[in-house]
């Protein structure tokens, strides 16, 4: 990020963030668009654009758009303005990356620490990787706009802390933002991993869908919900926890949460692996299950199909309550394709009213292994490019 010039502060920065928000939302692509859709005078628009240009946040691209008269130059965010440092903590692997404001991954690392290692060893490793990533891309710590963490657990988003029992032993109420405070002036954001995969999938592949449900079917089961184009977290951030909805069954299996008959206990990767071990196969997790499916082992295929019907049972309830236009199935088990999706579709179309399903699509996720990282980057970018944050950011006399 370039240092703001003193004359920028003399002009004042209030309102520049609002102008940037109109551009980032796609409502305005040029000066002419800003004049048409805002109630600002051309002089005010010019002044606020000048602040954004001088700060380095915005530039006028060489491309133009037709305007009925002289072609108008397109206004674009300078994606190189700052860096987001992000980490996607899985149950057995950790991905870390540095991204620009696109977001595009600029550099990436992969580690094999398990979440059972505890917060301090894992965060120490992540911090060391962040330093190496910044050195690799040649950017100083002062240009870090924020840190985003994807966590496989229930997360209090406002506090940035894991809350309640989860696979993340020792993380409950651990002060993650406070742990990074001494090294970076930038804020730290934490969120549930499924929610961030939902955000990445929606932004990259389904931006026109305002009502979307993402279901992650991997080692665990979870979901994320987009309503009216925005992430729905619920009153305490627990929205979308479909993996622990209990199904009635006389012989309900024990879930790893301690309850009987959870969706996870029937359909998660660990549960399918459990059933495969009972049949003599060497399977520990969702990846092992998929390896057997890809080898066309009928026992594995049969269990994945049954898992699809279990997911369909709970997805039907979600459709009846939320009426999404699209359900996206992601996670490791989604690699099974129609073996999994067919069961979901079967139960949803069987149990839901035609009004809810007549335009409903149930599809496999398009995002890959980097979805958690990109979702964490979007978390940082969305927070730091809010209008009031932009006004404060460019009002500072030095890099943010």
C-alpha angles and dihedrals in degrees: 000000000000119000113258114248118241091240089063090064092048089059093046128232103231110129097018089104091056091053090050091050091056089053096045092048090056093243091116128031100167143022088265091056091051091051091049101047102033130065091230125117119243089249091054091047090051092049094050093045088050090056091050093046093048093047090054094238096112138032138177110247123222090241118091138204127220111257105172090262131031110000111262120228114240120245114223139179113252098238091194092060093101146352133245118208110207140178132192108202113200130182092265106005137047127206121196129184147165115229138183122229093275082064100245122154107245098180134357142193134193126208134181103220117137121226088241088074088082132237102286099054091043096046090045089055092046092050091052090050091049090056091050092047092052090050091048094054094038098240126135124232089250089070094059107112094188149328121245125195127193111205129190094225143067106291133199094220095196093053096034091229138127110246128197133357116332143139087276099091112200095013098097107127092346108158100242096169091048091052091061095040097095095055105040132035088206121099122258122226128191130188142165112278097234091052091053092049087052090052093049094046092048096047096044104038111011107033091141093058110091095181112050136152120199118197119195112206107184135107084327133022126239142137143215126211130212113194122180088352095303135101112261112215101165128223095308103015095265098114115129099027093141093147091079099045104122122233119206112246132147090224098037112173122236115259121216087244088066098252127111125245102010117163087245091057089060106031112021121107092249091053094049089047088052091054092046091052088053086058093051102265125132100237128144107164147357093290091057090048091053092048089058092045090051088052087055095242103171093212091059094043091051093051092048090051090051089049088055090056091050090051088047090055093057093036089058089059090049091051092050092052103036105023096212121190092222138021115202118199115205139157131084095302091057086075085078088073115189092006085072103025096052091062092049092051093045095057097038095052091041096052107031130079116260090242090063096045106035093094099019118126123199110195142161118260117261098202118094138205092312095062094100092051094048091046090053089049091051088051090058095041095048092050097045096044096053108125096252091046092051091051090052094042097055093039091066116101094230143023114318 
